[in-house]
Amino acid sequence: MRKTDKEFTGSIPEFYDTYLVPLIFTACAEDLAKRVAARAPAFVLEIAAGSGVVPRVLAPMLPAETRYVVTDLNPAMLDHAKQRQSKPNDLEWQQADALDLPFEDDCFDVVHCQHGAMFFPDRVAGYLQVQRVLKPGGYFVFNVWDQIRDNEFANLVTEVAAEFFAQDPPRFLARTPHGYHDTAQIRSDLRAAGFSSVEIETCTDVSRAPSPRHPAIAYCQGTPLRAEIVSRDAGLLDQITDRAAQVIADRFGDGPVQGKIQFHVITATAAV
């Protein structure tokens, strides 16, 4: 992973929330929220909250007395998430590095993370932090994307970007969001961090968009792929977006489109 893979700055948070969240994150957030709420936690920590799609779904599902701390490394994303939260539920918002969580040992019932573990520079170190702040027997619930070939829109956009930069193709989507899909590796990393049990479920779903242009904008301009394109040739951003929209239309039609997405949901139990 490159340093720029974690930079959700400038206009990216707005494009991310407007285009990418409804395309691929809402269904995953609903699934994750149900899993967390089913544990009936009294004290919840969210890591890498991004634009806040999970808090918007989960907060209304929790009792009013539940304490819910929402964190992200990126202040711009955290500010955006806070502004979008319509039902605060007395949420606590805090900038935090997943590899150096500013919380005491043994305090949370559940820690959860929506498609964020892929961005940890050192995943075992991140999991050790989660293990530390969880109460004994507490749960770490998170999801990660499966390999990019099982996620159709992301794969097509990556292929289109490579057409324009054959000698140095932008590979953000394949390298980072879809780069941590090996379930054996995930299980091994969690075991190395001391989790007592690990359950992994692979889920397949469909992402839907009102037009082919929607997923093209989502990936080209709502993720750090934008920065990779701009760093190579800023003048090509709109052209690549247009080309991605056309390729998606050729494959899926000119009207509303839908494409396969696939991800893993992991539930790890902290050692007692």
Residue pairs with C-beta under 8 A, 6 or more apart in sequence:
1 118
1 119
1 121
1 175
1 176
1 179
2 175
2 176
4 224
4 227
4 228
4 231
5 119
5 172
5 175
5 176
5 224
6 73
6 74
6 119
6 224
7 74
7 224
7 227
8 16
8 50
8 74
8 76
8 77
8 223
8 224
9 74
9 76
11 221
12 221
12 222
12 223
12 224
12 226
13 51
13 76
13 77
13 80
14 80
15 217
15 218
15 221
15 222
15 226
16 50
16 51
16 77
16 218
16 222
16 223
17 51
17 53
17 80
17 84
17 222
18 222
19 214
19 215
19 217
19 218
19 221
19 222
20 218
20 219
20 222
20 223
21 51
21 53
22 209
23 153
23 207
23 208
23 209
23 214
23 215
23 218
24 151
24 153
24 207
24 218
24 261
25 50
25 53
25 114
25 115
26 53
26 57
27 205
27 207
28 114
28 115
28 143
28 205
28 263
29 53
29 54
29 56
29 57
29 58
29 114
30 57
31 143
31 203
31 265
32 54
32 58
32 112
32 114
32 141
32 142
32 143
32 265
33 54
33 57
33 58
33 61
34 61
35 112
35 141
35 265
35 267
36 44
36 58
36 110
36 112
36 141
37 58
37 61
37 62
39 109
39 110
39 139
39 141
41 62
41 66
41 108
41 109
41 110
42 65
42 66
42 67
42 109
43 66
43 67
43 69
43 107
43 108
43 109
43 110
44 58
44 62
44 66
44 67
44 68
44 69
44 108
44 109
44 110
44 111
44 112
45 69
45 71
45 101
45 103
45 108
45 110
45 111
45 112
45 133
46 54
46 55
46 68
46 69
46 70
46 71
46 111
46 112
46 113
46 114
47 71
47 72
47 96
47 98
47 101
47 111
47 112
47 113
47 116
47 126
47 130
48 71
48 72
48 73
48 98
48 113
48 114
48 115
48 116
48 117
48 119
49 55
49 70
49 71
49 72
49 77
49 78
49 81
49 114
50 72
50 77
50 81
50 114
50 115
50 116
51 77
51 80
51 81
51 84
52 70
52 80
52 81
52 82
52 84
52 85
53 114
54 112
54 114
55 68
55 70
55 81
55 85
55 91
56 84
56 85
56 86
56 87
58 68
59 68
59 85
59 87
59 88
59 89
59 91
60 87
60 89
62 68
62 89
64 89
64 90
66 89
67 90
67 92
68 89
68 90
68 91
68 92
69 91
69 92
69 93
69 94
69 103
70 78
70 81
70 82
70 91
70 92
70 93
70 94
71 78
71 93
71 94
71 95
71 96
71 98
71 101
72 78
72 81
72 95
72 96
73 95
73 96
73 97
73 98
75 95
78 93
78 95
81 93
82 93
85 91
94 102
96 102
98 113
98 116
98 120
98 126
98 129
99 120
99 121
99 122
99 125
99 126
99 129
100 129
101 129
101 130
101 132
101 133
103 133
104 133
105 132
105 133
106 132
106 133
106 134
106 135
106 136
107 133
107 135
108 133
108 134
108 135
108 138
109 134
109 135
109 138
109 139
110 134
110 138
110 139
110 140
110 141
111 130
111 133
111 134
111 138
111 139
111 140
111 141
112 140
112 141
112 142
113 140
113 141
113 142
113 143
114 142
114 143
115 143
115 144
115 145
115 177
115 263
116 142
117 123
117 126
117 142
117 144
117 180
118 144
118 145
118 176
118 177
118 178
118 179
118 180
119 176
120 126
123 180
123 189
124 189
124 192
124 193
127 140
127 189
127 190
127 192
127 193
127 195
127 268
128 193
128 194
130 140
130 193
130 270
131 140
131 193
131 194
131 195
131 270
131 271
134 140
134 270
135 270
136 270
136 271
136 272
137 269
137 270
137 272
138 269
138 270
139 267
139 268
139 269
139 270
140 190
140 195
140 266
140 267
140 268
140 269
140 270
141 265
141 266
141 267
141 268
142 265
142 266
143 263
143 264
143 265
143 266
144 180
144 181
144 186
144 263
144 264
144 266
145 151
145 154
145 177
145 178
145 180
145 181
145 261
145 262
145 263
145 264
146 178
146 181
146 202
146 262
146 263
146 264
147 178
147 181
148 154
148 155
148 158
148 173
148 174
148 178
149 155
150 204
150 260
150 261
150 262
151 178
151 259
151 260
151 261
151 262
152 259
152 260
152 261
153 207
153 209
153 215
153 218
153 219
153 248
153 259
153 261
154 173
154 177
154 178
154 219
156 244
156 247
156 248
156 251
156 259
157 173
157 215
157 216
157 219
157 220
157 225
157 244
158 169
158 170
158 171
158 173
158 174
159 247
160 240
160 243
160 244
160 247
161 169
161 170
161 220
161 225
161 228
161 229
161 240
161 244
162 169
162 170
163 243
164 229
164 233
164 236
164 239
164 240
164 243
165 232
165 233
168 232
170 225
170 228
170 229
170 232
171 228
172 223
172 224
172 225
172 228
173 219
173 223
173 225
176 224
177 223
180 186
181 264
183 200
183 202
183 264
186 198
186 200
186 264
186 266
187 198
187 200
190 198
190 266
190 268
191 198
194 270
194 271
195 268
195 269
195 270
195 271
196 269
196 270
196 271
196 272
197 268
197 269
198 266
198 267
198 268
198 269
199 266
199 267
199 268
200 264
200 265
200 266
201 264
201 265
201 266
202 262
202 263
202 264
203 262
203 263
203 264
203 265
204 260
204 261
204 262
205 260
205 261
205 262
205 263
206 258
206 259
206 260
206 261
207 215
207 258
207 259
207 260
207 261
208 256
208 257
208 258
209 215
209 218
209 256
209 257
209 258
210 256
211 245
211 254
211 255
211 256
211 257
212 245
212 246
212 248
212 249
212 252
212 253
212 254
212 257
213 241
213 245
214 257
215 244
215 248
215 257
215 259
216 241
216 242
216 244
216 245
216 248
217 241
217 245
219 225
219 244
220 226
220 229
220 237
220 240
220 241
220 244
221 237
221 241
226 237
229 236
229 237
229 240
230 237
248 257
248 259
249 257
252 258
252 259
